[in-house]
Amino acid sequence: MSEINGILQENIRIMAQVITEICQRNTRKQVSEHPLSRNQCYILKILHTSGEFLISELARILEISAAAASKNIDRLEQMGLVVRQPHEGDRRSFEVKLLDKGHQIVEEINQVTTKKMGPLMSQFSKEEKVLLLDFLQRIVKYTLADETNMDLICLQCGGKCGSQCTVEAGEGICAKPQKT
């Protein structure tokens, strides 16, 4: 492997870690009076974008046990962000619904993220942004080339990328619910 490949790989890893471990954690702390875990934030974003879900489906999407998903839902319920209700078709199953306060938290996360990204984006010209987008889309496309479970990624997107969606363009496996 050439030296530049190794340096690029390490910088991509660092970028991913900085975004997930530092930026997202700081944003979660900033928008909520209660500490939100990464999985709790994922649950809120999925419900905000895609509507109600069974606890078992959230567990599958997050790749955690049903018990762990239920504990996360318990905590979100205590914060007044979600409500769990019996599923009509199966009284043993519960659906999770996002409450107004939960929607507000997700909107605030989105606003804070956009505000934080402003100074970063202002460092690039329009041409550089187009190039960066192309590079990032190629990285995502090839990273996900053999992946079949896009639920966690797609169910948080809500179609924001539109025709530029790398997942949909690459494999046509976008998990975003289709509006009827």
Secondary structure, 3 states (H helix, E strand, C coil): CCHHHHHHHHHHHHHHHHHHHHHHHHHHHHHCCCCCCHHHHHHHHHHHHHCCEEHHHHHHHHCCCHHHHHHHHHHHHHCCCEEEEEECCEEEEEEEEECHHHHHHHHHHHHHHHHHHHHHHCCCCHHHHHHHHHHHHHHHHHHCCCCCCCHHHHHHHCCCCHHHCHHHHHHCCCCCCCCC
